Amino acid sequence: MKINDVAILFVVAFALNGCGEKVPNLDIEEQRIEAEIQKQFPGKIKREGSKLIVGSASGKEHVFVDNRSEENPDIADSYVAHLASSRLPGLDWLNVTVGYYESSGQKLISLNSGEMLEFDGSYEPILSPDKKHVLIYSQDMEAGFSSNYIAVYQLDQNSINLEIEFYGDPSETRKDSWGPDNPRWLNNETLTYDELRYAKGDRKQATHIKLQLMKGKWHRTVTDKSAPLENNL
């Protein structure tokens, strides 16, 4: 199961339980997912009650504590649930999906060094074909619970480092706000994505972007722009 599928399952499970009616413990499907990940990384991923414990070959350990209780009156601020959901294909990087009351996030953890990258949104990180870069993005133009951004990181089995990022949430004005859509690698050094903006009414328009790594630097190029899209995104 892909990371994005698990993240969507996680969020949908929250919605199905309804506000104020979320289950206090992992459900059967979440238990199955974590059990499968534990098999892939023997001894490094443990569940002790409300705690998810992630170890690494270096000895560094991360402990994440769930708070699925419905008794706290400030549940919107305090609710959190963690799930060891998947790994980056072919690499010893674990993905932990984090569910909040109305949003979600993820944590990528090297099970060699213990280094961790935290980011919001529920979309699956996308590895380059040579597994030397990973694309991370989030789009939430309608609800606004998560950020709108796209970023490229260089990584190996031990470390992950930001190379370039673009935010679609302007700090001073939302006039030119946008959200990334349909990102994909064309080869090890080239990727494309669309910047979705609101056009007339509630319709969106896509600006097609190409990012290319040349001589150690990423170059952004606008390649085309679509006609206003139907409201099905």
Wavefront OBJ file of the C-alpha trace (Angstrom):
o trace
v 0.000 0.000 0.000
v 1.382 3.411 -0.987
v 2.050 6.114 1.578
v -0.620 8.349 0.087
v -3.187 5.541 0.207
v -2.434 5.020 3.894
v -2.636 8.750 4.634
v -6.017 8.976 2.927
v -7.191 5.861 4.792
v -6.044 7.465 8.050
v -7.935 10.722 7.389
v -11.046 8.942 6.096
v -11.095 6.751 9.196
v -11.211 9.926 11.326
v -14.068 11.328 9.279
v -16.086 8.111 9.444
v -15.844 8.100 13.202
v -17.243 11.637 13.273
v -16.132 14.655 15.271
v -16.005 13.738 18.947
v -16.405 10.009 18.227
v -12.923 8.866 17.213
v -11.693 5.483 18.448
v -9.114 5.639 21.285
v -6.824 2.916 19.861
v -5.556 1.655 16.520
v -8.266 -0.054 14.511
v -7.780 -3.457 12.850
v -6.520 -2.037 9.541
v -4.021 0.258 11.278
v -2.755 -2.689 13.327
v -2.276 -4.689 10.121
v -0.332 -1.847 8.485
v 2.008 -1.411 11.458
v 2.535 -5.169 11.773
v 3.646 -5.298 8.130
v 6.111 -2.437 8.635
v 7.467 -4.062 11.801
v 8.247 -7.176 9.742
v 10.281 -5.084 7.307
v 12.304 -3.469 10.120
v 12.605 -6.097 12.895
v 13.131 -4.627 16.351
v 13.138 -0.998 15.226
v 9.416 -0.195 15.435
v 7.445 -0.880 18.612
v 3.998 -0.034 19.900
v 3.570 0.310 23.664
v 0.029 1.400 24.430
v -0.347 4.960 23.217
v 3.352 5.219 22.314
v 4.910 4.531 18.907
v 8.646 3.987 19.366
v 10.977 4.187 16.363
v 14.602 3.152 16.819
v 17.562 3.313 14.460
v 20.899 1.590 13.865
v 22.681 4.597 15.405
v 20.786 4.126 18.685
v 18.786 7.335 18.259
v 15.143 6.807 19.203
v 11.937 8.730 18.557
v 8.895 8.329 20.807
v 5.521 9.569 19.563
v 2.610 9.670 21.996
v -0.968 9.393 20.755
v -3.755 11.395 22.338
v -6.999 9.937 20.992
v -9.034 10.812 24.056
v -12.360 12.595 23.561
v -12.539 13.868 27.148
v -10.331 16.926 26.669
v -12.513 19.986 25.913
v -9.685 21.373 23.751
v -9.688 18.292 21.520
v -9.135 20.327 18.364
v -5.735 21.391 19.739
v -4.733 18.222 21.591
v -5.856 15.315 19.399
v -3.015 13.439 17.663
v -2.554 9.899 16.361
v 0.534 8.291 14.829
v 0.837 5.359 12.447
v 3.997 3.690 11.128
v 2.553 3.512 7.638
v 5.173 2.771 4.971
v 8.753 3.150 3.763
v 10.413 4.913 0.869
v 10.837 2.164 -1.751
v 14.282 0.582 -1.611
v 15.489 2.826 1.214
v 15.584 2.490 5.006
v 13.349 5.517 5.523
v 10.160 4.992 7.529
v 7.105 7.153 6.991
v 4.964 7.929 10.041
v 1.536 9.354 9.214
v 0.247 11.829 11.798
v -3.471 12.506 12.161
v -4.653 15.690 13.853
v -8.260 16.695 14.495
v -8.770 18.355 11.110
v -5.513 17.850 9.250
v -2.596 15.486 8.806
v 1.182 15.450 8.555
v 4.043 13.045 8.048
v 7.459 12.260 9.466
v 10.248 10.651 7.433
v 12.789 8.899 9.644
v 16.074 7.277 8.653
v 16.264 3.916 10.406
v 20.042 4.071 10.001
v 20.904 7.481 11.503
v 17.615 8.427 13.181
v 17.444 11.736 11.292
v 13.858 12.971 10.895
v 12.047 15.323 8.530
v 8.580 16.568 9.535
v 6.136 18.077 7.058
v 2.408 18.696 6.779
v -0.071 17.335 4.257
v -1.075 13.823 3.254
v 0.479 13.381 -0.188
v 3.018 10.649 -0.840
v 6.698 11.636 -1.145
v 7.891 10.813 -4.661
v 11.382 9.404 -5.186
v 13.424 10.214 -8.264
v 14.222 7.142 -10.406
v 17.779 6.940 -9.024
v 16.488 7.373 -5.420
v 18.819 10.341 -4.817
v 16.088 12.978 -4.519
v 12.598 13.026 -3.082
v 9.781 15.390 -3.970
v 7.455 16.423 -1.134
v 4.345 18.507 -1.605
v 0.990 19.493 -0.145
v -2.158 21.041 -1.573
v -5.116 22.226 0.474
v -6.548 25.222 -1.347
v -10.150 24.615 -0.270
v -10.028 23.905 3.473
v -6.686 25.533 4.258
v -5.809 23.109 7.069
v -2.460 22.243 5.426
v 0.065 24.379 3.562
v 0.446 24.615 -0.200
v 4.052 23.929 -1.165
v 6.405 21.787 -3.195
v 9.996 20.933 -2.235
v 12.885 18.789 -3.462
v 15.286 17.131 -1.043
v 18.546 15.286 -1.654
v 18.809 12.123 0.408
v 20.777 8.968 1.071
v 20.266 6.232 3.654
v 21.313 8.522 6.519
v 20.453 12.132 5.753
v 18.007 14.373 3.926
v 18.704 17.960 2.863
v 16.488 20.610 1.295
v 17.608 21.792 -2.150
v 14.684 23.945 -3.328
v 11.133 24.784 -2.254
v 8.240 26.955 -3.399
v 5.290 28.032 -1.238
v 1.862 28.754 -2.663
v 0.701 30.581 0.465
v 1.957 34.207 0.227
v 2.783 35.750 3.584
v 1.237 39.165 2.873
v -1.517 38.500 0.349
v -3.469 35.493 -0.909
v -3.993 37.172 -4.288
v -1.594 34.845 -6.038
v -2.016 31.787 -3.836
v -1.625 28.436 -5.600
v -1.423 24.734 -4.866
v 0.774 22.130 -6.602
v -0.857 19.324 -8.546
v 0.190 16.280 -10.560
v 3.948 16.333 -9.751
v 6.045 13.698 -11.507
v 9.663 12.907 -12.300
v 10.569 12.826 -15.995
v 14.103 11.588 -15.246
v 16.663 11.819 -12.432
v 17.126 15.573 -12.908
v 13.797 16.822 -14.268
v 10.319 17.014 -12.791
v 7.079 18.741 -13.724
v 4.034 19.902 -11.789
v 1.080 22.262 -12.134
v 0.423 25.376 -10.091
v -3.355 25.574 -9.615
v -4.846 29.022 -9.102
v -8.426 30.204 -8.875
v -9.553 31.825 -12.102
v -13.138 32.954 -12.796
v -15.557 31.982 -10.079
v -14.470 28.781 -8.356
v -12.786 27.370 -11.444
v -9.041 26.762 -11.405
v -6.318 27.305 -13.956
v -3.111 25.296 -14.182
v 0.287 26.796 -14.896
v 2.623 24.026 -16.073
v 6.056 24.145 -14.410
v 9.296 22.313 -15.156
v 12.097 22.012 -12.582
v 15.457 20.895 -13.919
v 18.757 20.279 -12.129
v 21.605 21.771 -14.148
v 25.179 22.076 -12.897
v 24.080 21.561 -9.304
v 21.241 24.139 -9.340
v 17.501 23.750 -9.854
v 15.964 25.936 -12.576
v 12.226 26.694 -12.717
v 10.553 27.243 -16.092
v 6.928 28.028 -16.953
v 6.110 25.829 -19.937
v 2.391 26.471 -20.562
v -0.936 27.487 -19.043
v -4.240 25.669 -19.329
v -7.701 27.032 -19.957
v -9.857 27.349 -16.792
v -10.613 23.851 -15.498
v -13.918 22.351 -14.478
v -14.681 22.176 -10.734
v -13.650 18.530 -10.308
v -10.264 18.906 -8.592
l 1 2 3 4 5 6 7 8 9 10 11 12 13 14 15 16 17 18 19 20 21 22 23 24 25 26 27 28 29 30 31 32 33 34 35 36 37 38 39 40 41 42 43 44 45 46 47 48 49 50 51 52 53 54 55 56 57 58 59 60 61 62 63 64 65 66 67 68 69 70 71 72 73 74 75 76 77 78 79 80 81 82 83 84 85 86 87 88 89 90 91 92 93 94 95 96 97 98 99 100 101 102 103 104 105 106 107 108 109 110 111 112 113 114 115 116 117 118 119 120 121 122 123 124 125 126 127 128 129 130 131 132 133 134 135 136 137 138 139 140 141 142 143 144 145 146 147 148 149 150 151 152 153 154 155 156 157 158 159 160 161 162 163 164 165 166 167 168 169 170 171 172 173 174 175 176 177 178 179 180 181 182 183 184 185 186 187 188 189 190 191 192 193 194 195 196 197 198 199 200 201 202 203 204 205 206 207 208 209 210 211 212 213 214 215 216 217 218 219 220 221 222 223 224 225 226 227 228 229 230 231 232 233
